Amino acid sequence: MVLMLHGTNFSFPPATPISLMWGWQGVSNEYRFILVKPASTYNSKSGQWNWDAYDMDEAFQSPPDDSGFLRQLIVNLTAQYSVNPKQVYVAGFSSGAQMAHRVGVEISDLVAAVVIASGTIVGQPAPPPITLPGPAAAPVSIQEWHGTLDGNIIPCGNGVTKYSGYKFYLATVDQSFNYWTGQNACTTFQNNLPLCEGAVPNPATTGNTATGCANNTEVQFIWEPNVGHSWQQENNTNRWLFFAAHPKP
């Protein structure tokens, strides 16, 4: 089972985020997994559907318990559809990617692997230093994609983004990658190059992969050259193959 967490960019009148397929349907049919597309909370003032990822409470009058919602959804659907509990996966784009990071931290006792596109681990209202989450619930495999030209969720330099008119400072992709390799106690790295060089993507590397991690998990980061803030559907088969290669032990 794969849960796909949507981004925020919907305009008046409210579109239905669950109507978007993100290019998953053909992959789901071919590889025989259940595709689930949850909807976050709609903000009628901004016309956005916002996930309450870390420190995003300011974007809500009454912050929802999105972590609790997704946990219960996974529990219910795993039972309802006889899903293999070792093969529950979550993907996300933009604010959905930031929420997918939170899933990895808080629901990794149920989720085997997470795929993230255009989303760093934290967006906080206060300027840096960035406060990273506490320990993850369990080891979890992470695959992160980020466009080198992303101007919405800026990958390097602790840039700024907005949710429903509120300003948030972003963790960098290095901070995200290092958090996950630390949580998973990874021992072997493809290279020792930082993903960012100052406030821009490091042209000397296409990404990094960490193996030798707890419970056979893996942490992978992939730069998407000359790509802006977008979900590249042509990568979905590779994303599924990453999921399928990393069930819970």
C-alpha positions in Angstrom: 0.0 0.0 0.0 1.3 3.5 -0.9 -0.1 6.7 0.6 0.5 9.8 -1.7 0.4 13.1 0.2 -0.4 16.0 -2.0 1.0 19.5 -2.1 -0.8 22.8 -1.2 -1.2 24.6 -4.5 -5.0 24.6 -5.1 -7.0 27.7 -5.9 -10.5 29.0 -5.5 -13.0 27.3 -5.7 -11.3 24.5 -3.8 -10.2 21.7 -6.1 -10.2 18.1 -4.7 -6.7 17.0 -4.0 -7.7 13.3 -4.1 -8.6 13.7 -7.8 -4.9 14.0 -8.7 -3.2 10.7 -9.6 0.5 11.9 -9.6 1.2 9.4 -12.3 0.9 6.5 -9.9 -2.1 4.6 -11.5 -0.2 2.8 -14.2 2.6 1.8 -11.8 0.0 0.7 -9.2 -1.7 -1.5 -11.8 1.5 -3.0 -13.0 3.1 -3.8 -9.6 -0.2 -4.5 -7.8 -0.3 -2.2 -4.9 -3.1 -0.2 -3.4 -2.9 3.6 -4.0 -4.3 5.8 -1.3 -4.6 9.6 -1.7 -5.6 11.3 1.6 -6.7 14.9 1.8 -5.3 17.3 4.3 -7.2 20.2 5.9 -8.6 22.9 3.6 -7.9 26.5 4.6 -10.8 28.5 3.3 -9.0 31.8 3.8 -6.0 31.0 1.7 -7.6 28.5 -0.7 -4.9 25.9 0.2 -5.0 22.4 1.5 -2.3 22.4 4.2 -0.6 19.5 6.0 0.5 20.2 9.6 4.1 19.2 9.1 6.6 20.2 11.7 6.1 23.7 13.1 3.3 24.5 10.5 0.7 25.1 13.3 0.6 28.8 12.5 -1.1 28.1 9.1 -4.2 26.8 11.0 -6.7 28.3 13.4 -7.1 24.9 14.9 -4.1 22.7 14.0 -5.3 19.2 13.0 -3.7 16.0 14.2 -2.4 14.9 10.8 0.1 12.4 12.3 -2.7 10.8 14.3 -5.0 10.9 11.2 -2.5 9.1 9.0 -1.6 6.6 11.6 -5.3 5.6 12.1 -5.8 5.6 8.3 -3.0 3.1 7.9 -4.3 0.9 10.7 -7.8 0.9 9.2 -6.8 0.3 5.6 -4.2 -2.3 6.4 -7.0 -4.3 8.2 -9.7 -3.6 5.7 -7.7 -4.6 2.6 -5.5 -7.3 4.1 -2.4 -5.3 3.3 0.9 -6.8 4.2 1.9 -4.8 7.3 5.6 -5.0 6.3 4.9 -3.2 3.0 3.2 0.1 3.9 4.8 3.1 2.2 4.3 6.8 2.1 5.2 9.3 -0.6 4.7 13.1 -0.7 5.3 16.3 -2.7 6.0 19.8 -1.4 4.1 20.2 1.9 3.1 16.6 1.5 6.8 15.8 1.3 7.4 17.7 4.6 4.5 15.7 6.1 6.1 12.5 4.8 9.2 13.4 6.7 7.0 13.6 9.8 5.5 10.3 9.0 9.0 8.8 8.9 9.7 10.2 12.3 6.4 9.4 14.1 4.8 6.5 12.2 7.9 4.5 11.2 6.7 1.7 13.5 4.1 1.1 10.8 5.7 2.5 7.6 8.7 0.7 6.0 9.9 3.4 3.6 9.2 7.0 2.6 9.7 8.8 -0.7 10.0 12.6 -0.6 10.0 15.1 -3.5 10.6 18.8 -3.1 10.3 18.9 0.7 12.9 19.3 3.5 12.4 17.9 7.0 11.4 21.1 8.8 9.9 24.5 8.1 9.9 26.7 11.2 8.6 30.2 11.9 11.7 31.3 13.7 15.0 32.1 11.9 17.8 29.5 12.0 19.3 27.6 13.7 16.9 24.9 12.6 15.4 22.6 15.3 15.3 19.1 14.0 12.9 16.5 15.3 13.7 14.1 18.1 14.4 10.4 17.6 12.4 8.4 14.9 10.0 5.7 16.2 11.9 3.0 14.2 14.4 2.7 11.4 12.9 3.7 8.0 14.2 3.8 4.5 14.2 7.3 2.9 14.5 8.3 -0.8 14.5 12.0 -1.4 14.3 13.8 -4.7 14.8 17.6 -5.1 15.1 19.8 -8.2 18.2 22.0 -8.4 16.0 24.9 -9.5 13.3 24.6 -6.8 12.3 28.1 -5.8 9.4 27.1 -3.5 11.0 24.7 -1.1 14.5 26.0 -1.5 16.9 23.1 -0.9 20.0 25.0 0.3 20.8 28.0 2.6 17.8 27.7 4.9 15.5 29.6 2.5 12.0 30.9 3.2 8.7 29.6 2.0 5.0 30.5 2.8 2.0 28.4 3.8 -1.3 30.3 3.8 0.5 33.6 4.1 2.8 32.6 7.0 6.6 32.6 6.5 8.7 29.5 7.4 12.4 29.0 7.3 13.4 25.7 5.8 15.9 23.0 6.7 18.4 22.2 4.0 18.6 18.9 2.2 21.9 18.3 4.0 20.2 18.7 7.3 17.4 16.3 6.1 19.9 13.7 4.8 22.1 13.9 7.8 19.2 13.5 10.2 18.0 10.3 8.5 21.5 8.8 8.1 22.0 9.5 11.8 18.6 8.1 12.9 19.2 4.9 10.8 22.8 4.6 12.1 24.1 4.3 8.5 27.8 3.3 8.2 28.6 3.4 4.4 28.3 6.4 2.1 28.5 6.6 -1.6 30.6 9.8 -1.2 31.5 12.4 1.4 30.4 15.5 -0.5 27.8 17.9 0.9 24.7 18.2 -1.1 24.8 22.0 -0.9 27.7 24.3 -1.6 26.9 27.4 0.4 23.3 28.4 -0.5 23.1 26.4 -3.8 23.2 22.8 -4.9 26.7 21.4 -5.1 27.6 20.9 -8.8 30.2 18.3 -7.8 27.6 15.7 -6.8 24.4 14.2 -8.2 23.3 13.0 -4.7 24.3 10.4 -2.1 23.3 7.0 -0.8 23.8 5.7 2.7 23.8 1.9 3.4 24.9 -0.3 6.2 22.0 1.1 8.1 19.8 -0.4 10.9 17.3 -3.1 9.9 18.7 -3.0 6.3 17.3 0.4 5.7 18.8 2.8 3.2 18.9 6.6 2.8 19.1 8.0 -0.7 19.2 11.6 -2.0 18.9 12.3 -5.7 19.3 15.8 -7.3 17.0 16.4 -10.3 19.1 18.7 -12.5 17.4 21.8 -14.0 14.0 20.8 -12.4 11.9 23.3 -10.4 9.2 22.7 -7.8 7.5 19.6 -9.4 6.7 16.0 -9.0 8.4 14.2 -11.9 6.0 11.4 -12.8 8.6 9.5 -14.9 10.4 8.6 -11.7 7.5 6.8 -10.2 8.7 3.3 -11.3 12.0 3.9 -9.6 10.2 5.2 -6.5 8.1 2.0 -6.3 11.1 -0.2 -6.9 12.8 1.6 -3.9 9.7 0.9 -1.8 9.5 -2.7 -2.9 13.2 -3.3 -2.1 12.8 -2.0 1.5 10.0 -3.8 3.3 10.1 -4.0 7.1 12.2 -7.0 8.3 
